[in-house]
């Protein structure tokens, strides 16, 4: 599943990040493979807001489509 398909309240583990350019952009947000984040909000036709530790990060849909995640139950 890709990050752009997450629903509010989902807790996910990031399993893959697109190509090198996408990975560099995600690292600037402090997100890398293996991180566990919570989806705190999904703005319709807008960004996916994830929470890591006590920080909220808004990730644009185009970037979120390039990040694969695994749902944690």
N, CA, C and O atoms as a Tinker XYZ file with bonds, in Angstrom:
   292  protein
     1  N      0.854000   -1.170000    0.000000    73     2
     2  CA     0.000000    0.000000    0.000000    64     1     3
     3  C      0.901000    1.233000    0.000000    63     2     4     5
     4  O      2.002000    1.214000    0.550000    81     3
     5  N      0.417000    2.296000   -0.621000    73     3     6
     6  CA     1.165000    3.550000   -0.634000    64     5     7
     7  C      0.631000    4.494000    0.436000    63     6     8     9
     8  O     -0.520000    4.380000    0.857000    81     7
     9  N      1.460000    5.409000    0.864000    73     7    10
    10  CA     1.106000    6.331000    1.934000    64     9    11
    11  C     -0.128000    7.169000    1.590000    63    10    12    13
    12  O     -0.893000    7.535000    2.482000    81    11
    13  N     -0.324000    7.470000    0.320000    73    11    14
    14  CA    -1.487000    8.290000   -0.055000    64    13    15
    15  C     -2.818000    7.563000    0.143000    63    14    16    17
    16  O     -3.871000    8.198000    0.079000    81    15
    17  N     -2.797000    6.257000    0.378000    73    15    18
    18  CA    -4.014000    5.470000    0.603000    64    17    19
    19  C     -4.332000    5.281000    2.088000    63    18    20    21
    20  O     -5.338000    4.656000    2.423000    81    19
    21  N     -3.503000    5.803000    2.969000    73    19    22
    22  CA    -3.725000    5.665000    4.409000    64    21    23
    23  C     -4.961000    6.431000    4.839000    63    22    24    25
    24  O     -5.361000    7.409000    4.208000    81    23
    25  N     -5.546000    5.973000    5.909000    73    23    26
    26  CA    -6.701000    6.640000    6.494000    64    25    27
    27  C     -6.311000    7.215000    7.853000    63    26    28    29
    28  O     -5.371000    6.745000    8.495000    81    27
    29  N     -7.039000    8.225000    8.275000    73    27    30
    30  CA    -6.772000    8.867000    9.555000    64    29    31
    31  C     -6.776000    7.821000   10.669000    63    30    32    33
    32  O     -7.697000    7.009000   10.762000    81    31
    33  N     -5.749000    7.843000   11.507000    73    31    34
    34  CA    -5.636000    6.910000   12.622000    64    33    35
    35  C     -4.793000    5.682000   12.338000    63    34    36    37
    36  O     -4.410000    4.970000   13.266000    81    35
    37  N     -4.492000    5.416000   11.043000    73    35    38
    38  CA    -3.646000    4.269000   10.719000    64    37    39
    39  C     -2.230000    4.474000   11.226000    63    38    40    41
    40  O     -1.681000    5.574000   11.163000    81    39
    41  N     -1.654000    3.401000   11.725000    73    39    42
    42  CA    -0.246000    3.399000   12.115000    64    41    43
    43  C      0.460000    2.520000   11.092000    63    42    44    45
    44  O      0.064000    1.375000   10.872000    81    43
    45  N      1.507000    3.056000   10.465000    73    43    46
    46  CA     2.168000    2.338000    9.381000    64    45    47
    47  C      3.683000    2.360000    9.534000    63    46    48    49
    48  O      4.258000    3.242000   10.173000    81    47
    49  N      4.300000    1.364000    8.928000    73    47    50
    50  CA     5.763000    1.291000    8.859000    64    49    51
    51  C      6.151000    1.568000    7.417000    63    50    52    53
    52  O      5.593000    0.974000    6.495000    81    51
    53  N      7.089000    2.455000    7.222000    73    51    54
    54  CA     7.545000    2.802000    5.881000    64    53    55
    55  C      8.480000    1.699000    5.400000    63    54    56    57
    56  O      9.510000    1.431000    6.019000    81    55
    57  N      8.110000    1.061000    4.284000    73    55    58
    58  CA     8.879000   -0.080000    3.789000    64    57    59
    59  C      9.688000    0.244000    2.549000    63    58    60    61
    60  O     10.636000   -0.473000    2.226000    81    59
    61  N      9.335000    1.303000    1.852000    73    59    62
    62  CA    10.085000    1.651000    0.649000    64    61    63
    63  C      9.810000    3.078000    0.225000    63    62    64    65
    64  O      8.708000    3.600000    0.391000    81    63
    65  N     10.845000    3.694000   -0.329000    73    63    66
    66  CA    10.707000    5.062000   -0.822000    64    65    67
    67  C     11.257000    5.092000   -2.238000    63    66    68    69
    68  O     12.438000    4.827000   -2.463000    81    67
    69  N     10.381000    5.421000   -3.200000    73    67    70
    70  CA    10.688000    5.532000   -4.631000    64    69    71
    71  C     12.147000    5.582000   -5.030000    63    70    72    73
    72  O     12.953000    4.797000   -4.531000    81    71
    73  N     12.489000    6.473000   -5.901000    73    71    74
    74  CA    13.862000    6.579000   -6.407000    64    73    75
    75  C     14.721000    7.477000   -5.499000    63    74    76    77
    76  O     14.264000    7.930000   -4.449000    81    75
    77  N     15.921000    7.717000   -5.904000    73    75    78
    78  CA    16.877000    8.479000   -5.082000    64    77    79
    79  C     16.385000    9.905000   -4.821000    63    78    80    81
    80  O     16.543000   10.421000   -3.714000    81    79
    81  N     15.788000   10.547000   -5.836000    73    79    82
    82  CA    15.293000   11.918000   -5.655000    64    81    83
    83  C     14.164000   11.969000   -4.638000    63    82    84    85
    84  O     14.121000   12.860000   -3.790000    81    83
    85  N     13.252000   11.009000   -4.727000    73    83    86
    86  CA    12.130000   10.947000   -3.787000    64    85    87
    87  C     12.657000   10.659000   -2.383000    63    86    88    89
    88  O     12.191000   11.249000   -1.408000    81    87
    89  N     13.626000    9.754000   -2.284000    73    87    90
    90  CA    14.220000    9.407000   -0.984000    64    89    91
    91  C     14.868000   10.630000   -0.349000    63    90    92    93
    92  O     14.721000   10.848000    0.853000    81    91
    93  N     15.582000   11.429000   -1.133000    73    91    94
    94  CA    16.228000   12.640000   -0.606000    64    93    95
    95  C     15.181000   13.623000   -0.093000    63    94    96    97
    96  O     15.369000   14.255000    0.946000    81    95
    97  N     14.080000   13.748000   -0.828000    73    95    98
    98  CA    13.017000   14.654000   -0.404000    64    97    99
    99  C     12.382000   14.171000    0.907000    63    98   100   101
   100  O     12.096000   14.979000    1.790000    81    99
   101  N     12.162000   12.861000    1.033000    73    99   102
   102  CA    11.564000   12.303000    2.253000    64   101   103
   103  C     12.515000   12.468000    3.444000    63   102   104   105
   104  O     12.075000   12.756000    4.557000    81   103
   105  N     13.797000   12.288000    3.212000    73   103   106
   106  CA    14.780000   12.434000    4.295000    64   105   107
   107  C     14.787000   13.865000    4.824000    63   106   108   109
   108  O     15.005000   14.083000    6.016000    81   107
   109  N     14.553000   14.835000    3.954000    73   107   110
   110  CA    14.466000   16.235000    4.406000    64   109   111
   111  C     13.328000   16.419000    5.400000    63   110   112   113
   112  O     13.397000   17.280000    6.277000    81   111
   113  N     12.269000   15.600000    5.261000    73   111   114
   114  CA    11.154000   15.641000    6.198000    64   113   115
   115  C     11.435000   14.805000    7.441000    63   114   116   117
   116  O     10.646000   14.813000    8.386000    81   115
   117  N     12.552000   14.086000    7.446000    73   115   118
   118  CA    12.877000   13.238000    8.587000    64   117   119
   119  C     12.248000   11.865000    8.492000    63   118   120   121
   120  O     12.073000   11.189000    9.506000    81   119
   121  N     11.907000   11.448000    7.289000    73   119   122
   122  CA    11.263000   10.158000    7.085000    64   121   123
   123  C     12.183000    9.265000    6.260000    63   122   124   125
   124  O     12.676000    9.662000    5.204000    81   123
   125  N     12.403000    8.055000    6.761000    73   123   126
   126  CA    13.208000    7.089000    6.019000    64   125   127
   127  C     12.603000    5.701000    6.191000    63   126   128   129
   128  O     11.685000    5.510000    6.989000    81   127
   129  N     13.120000    4.737000    5.440000    73   127   130
   130  CA    12.609000    3.373000    5.510000    64   129   131
   131  C     12.794000    2.817000    6.917000    63   130   132   133
   132  O     13.828000    3.029000    7.550000    81   131
   133  N     11.782000    2.106000    7.397000    73   131   134
   134  CA    11.824000    1.525000    8.728000    64   133   135
   135  C     11.130000    2.359000    9.786000    63   134   136   137
   136  O     10.852000    1.865000   10.878000    81   135
   137  N     10.841000    3.637000    9.475000    73   135   138
   138  CA    10.152000    4.519000   10.419000    64   137   139
   139  C      8.711000    4.072000   10.621000    63   138   140   141
   140  O      8.076000    3.562000    9.698000    81   139
   141  N      8.207000    4.263000   11.815000    73   139   142
   142  CA     6.798000    4.015000   12.109000    64   141   143
   143  C      6.144000    5.370000   12.350000    63   142   144   145
   144  O      6.580000    6.143000   13.203000    81   143
   145  N      5.088000    5.644000   11.582000    73   143   146
   146  CA     4.385000    6.916000   11.678000    64   145   147
   147  C      2.886000    6.662000   11.801000    63   146   148   149
   148  O      2.391000    5.592000   11.445000    81   147
   149  N      2.180000    7.656000   12.308000    73   147   150
   150  CA     0.718000    7.593000   12.399000    64   149   151
   151  C      0.135000    8.605000   11.435000    63   150   152   153
   152  O      0.647000    9.718000   11.308000    81   151
   153  N     -0.926000    8.227000   10.762000    73   151   154
   154  CA    -1.622000    9.144000    9.862000    64   153   155
   155  C     -2.587000    9.959000   10.706000    63   154   156   157
   156  O     -3.572000    9.426000   11.216000    81   155
   157  N     -2.312000   11.239000   10.855000    73   155   158
   158  CA    -3.166000   12.056000   11.720000    64   157   159
   159  C     -4.246000   12.792000   10.946000    63   158   160   161
   160  O     -5.250000   13.206000   11.526000    81   159
   161  N     -4.053000   12.962000    9.635000    73   159   162
   162  CA    -5.080000   13.632000    8.843000    64   161   163
   163  C     -4.810000   13.403000    7.365000    63   162   164   165
   164  O     -3.661000   13.346000    6.928000    81   163
   165  N     -5.903000   13.272000    6.598000    73   163   166
   166  CA    -5.805000   13.188000    5.148000    64   165   167
   167  C     -6.675000   14.301000    4.592000    63   166   168   169
   168  O     -7.899000   14.262000    4.718000    81   167
   169  N     -6.055000   15.278000    3.987000    73   167   170
   170  CA    -6.780000   16.415000    3.428000    64   169   171
   171  C     -7.252000   16.020000    2.025000    63   170   172   173
   172  O     -6.430000   15.651000    1.185000    81   171
   173  N     -8.566000   16.091000    1.758000    73   171   174
   174  CA    -9.057000   15.723000    0.416000    64   173   175
   175  C     -8.337000   16.537000   -0.668000    63   174   176   177
   176  O     -8.276000   17.764000   -0.605000    81   175
   177  N     -7.801000   15.832000   -1.650000    73   175   178
   178  CA    -7.047000   16.447000   -2.753000    64   177   179
   179  C     -5.871000   17.286000   -2.243000    63   178   180   181
   180  O     -5.412000   18.196000   -2.933000    81   179
   181  N     -5.390000   16.982000   -1.048000    73   179   182
   182  CA    -4.270000   17.709000   -0.463000    64   181   183
   183  C     -3.279000   16.754000    0.164000    63   182   184   185
   184  O     -3.229000   15.581000   -0.206000    81   183
   185  N     -2.497000   17.232000    1.099000    73   183   186
   186  CA    -1.450000   16.409000    1.683000    64   185   187
   187  C     -1.961000   15.364000    2.675000    63   186   188   189
   188  O     -3.083000   15.433000    3.175000    81   187
   189  N     -1.094000   14.408000    2.931000    73   187   190
   190  CA    -1.308000   13.418000    3.988000    64   189   191
   191  C     -0.465000   13.905000    5.162000    63   190   192   193
   192  O      0.734000   14.139000    5.008000    81   191
   193  N     -1.074000   14.057000    6.321000    73   191   194
   194  CA    -0.358000   14.549000    7.492000    64   193   195
   195  C     -0.036000   13.355000    8.377000    63   194   196   197
   196  O     -0.935000   12.653000    8.839000    81   195
   197  N      1.254000   13.131000    8.610000    73   195   198
   198  CA     1.680000   12.023000    9.461000    64   197   199
   199  C      2.337000   12.571000   10.714000    63   198   200   201
   200  O      2.862000   13.685000   10.730000    81   199
   201  N      2.294000   11.767000   11.759000    73   199   202
   202  CA     2.907000   12.163000   13.019000    64   201   203
   203  C      4.022000   11.187000   13.340000    63   202   204   205
   204  O      3.832000    9.970000   13.324000    81   203
   205  N      5.179000   11.740000   13.629000    73   203   206
   206  CA     6.352000   10.968000   14.021000    64   205   207
   207  C      6.859000   11.584000   15.309000    63   206   208   209
   208  O      7.207000   12.764000   15.347000    81   207
   209  N      6.900000   10.791000   16.359000    73   207   210
   210  CA     7.200000   11.300000   17.694000    64   209   211
   211  C      6.162000   12.374000   18.022000    63   210   212   213
   212  O      4.969000   12.069000   18.020000    81   211
   213  N      6.550000   13.580000   18.295000    73   211   214
   214  CA     5.584000   14.645000   18.582000    64   213   215
   215  C      5.544000   15.684000   17.470000    63   214   216   217
   216  O      5.144000   16.827000   17.694000    81   215
   217  N      5.955000   15.289000   16.285000    73   215   218
   218  CA     6.030000   16.208000   15.163000    64   217   219
   219  C      5.043000   15.784000   14.074000    63   218   220   221
   220  O      4.965000   14.604000   13.733000    81   219
   221  N      4.295000   16.738000   13.532000    73   219   222
   222  CA     3.401000   16.456000   12.415000    64   221   223
   223  C      4.046000   16.956000   11.128000    63   222   224   225
   224  O      4.593000   18.058000   11.073000    81   223
   225  N      3.968000   16.116000   10.090000    73   223   226
   226  CA     4.602000   16.426000    8.815000    64   225   227
   227  C      3.551000   16.285000    7.717000    63   226   228   229
   228  O      2.927000   15.231000    7.593000    81   227
   229  N      3.350000   17.331000    6.920000    73   227   230
   230  CA     2.422000   17.278000    5.791000    64   229   231
   231  C      3.202000   16.849000    4.555000    63   230   232   233
   232  O      4.158000   17.508000    4.146000    81   231
   233  N      2.780000   15.741000    3.973000    73   231   234
   234  CA     3.463000   15.190000    2.801000    64   233   235
   235  C      2.526000   15.296000    1.609000    63   234   236   237
   236  O      1.409000   14.779000    1.643000    81   235
   237  N      2.975000   15.958000    0.568000    73   235   238
   238  CA     2.163000   16.125000   -0.641000    64   237   239
   239  C      1.784000   14.783000   -1.251000    63   238   240   241
   240  O      2.497000   13.793000   -1.091000    81   239
   241  N      0.658000   14.760000   -1.949000    73   239   242
   242  CA     0.152000   13.513000   -2.537000    64   241   243
   243  C      1.133000   12.878000   -3.506000    63   242   244   245
   244  O      1.282000   11.656000   -3.514000    81   243
   245  N      1.804000   13.674000   -4.318000    73   243   246
   246  CA     2.739000   13.113000   -5.290000    64   245   247
   247  C      3.873000   12.374000   -4.592000    63   246   248   249
   248  O      4.278000   11.299000   -5.036000    81   247
   249  N      4.381000   12.932000   -3.518000    73   247   250
   250  CA     5.429000   12.275000   -2.743000    64   249   251
   251  C      4.854000   11.062000   -2.003000    63   250   252   253
   252  O      5.490000   10.009000   -1.948000    81   251
   253  N      3.658000   11.207000   -1.438000    73   251   254
   254  CA     3.037000   10.111000   -0.685000    64   253   255
   255  C      2.785000    8.887000   -1.567000    63   254   256   257
   256  O      2.837000    7.757000   -1.081000    81   255
   257  N      2.509000    9.101000   -2.870000    73   255   258
   258  CA     2.297000    7.977000   -3.798000    64   257   259
   259  C      3.567000    7.170000   -4.009000    63   258   260   261
   260  O      3.504000    6.003000   -4.395000    81   259
   261  N      4.709000    7.776000   -3.760000    73   259   262
   262  CA     6.000000    7.115000   -3.991000    64   261   263
   263  C      6.525000    6.411000   -2.739000    63   262   264   265
   264  O      7.595000    5.802000   -2.782000    81   263
   265  N      5.796000    6.482000   -1.630000    73   263   266
   266  CA     6.232000    5.873000   -0.367000    64   265   267
   267  C      5.351000    4.672000   -0.074000    63   266   268   269
   268  O      4.141000    4.811000    0.102000    81   267
   269  N      5.960000    3.485000   -0.021000    73   267   270
   270  CA     5.192000    2.286000    0.294000    64   269   271
   271  C      5.230000    2.041000    1.798000    63   270   272   273
   272  O      6.247000    2.254000    2.458000    81   271
   273  N      4.096000    1.590000    2.316000    73   271   274
   274  CA     3.962000    1.387000    3.746000    64   273   275
   275  C      3.282000    0.046000    4.036000    63   274   276   277
   276  O      2.640000   -0.554000    3.174000    81   275
   277  N      3.447000   -0.390000    5.268000    73   275   278
   278  CA     2.829000   -1.622000    5.745000    64   277   279
   279  C      1.996000   -1.247000    6.969000    63   278   280   281
   280  O      2.495000   -0.637000    7.915000    81   279
   281  N      0.731000   -1.621000    6.932000    73   279   282
   282  CA    -0.179000   -1.304000    8.033000    64   281   283
   283  C      0.205000   -2.102000    9.278000    63   282   284   285
   284  O      0.447000   -3.306000    9.203000    81   283
   285  N      0.257000   -1.424000   10.416000    73   283   286
   286  CA     0.548000   -2.081000   11.692000    64   285   287
   287  C     -0.766000   -2.206000   12.457000    63   286   288   289
   288  O     -1.473000   -1.224000   12.684000    81   287
   289  N     -1.064000   -3.414000   12.838000    73   287   290
   290  CA    -2.336000   -3.657000   13.513000    64   289   291
   291  C     -2.152000   -3.676000   15.006000    63   290   292
   292  O     -3.118000   -3.868000   15.745000    81   291
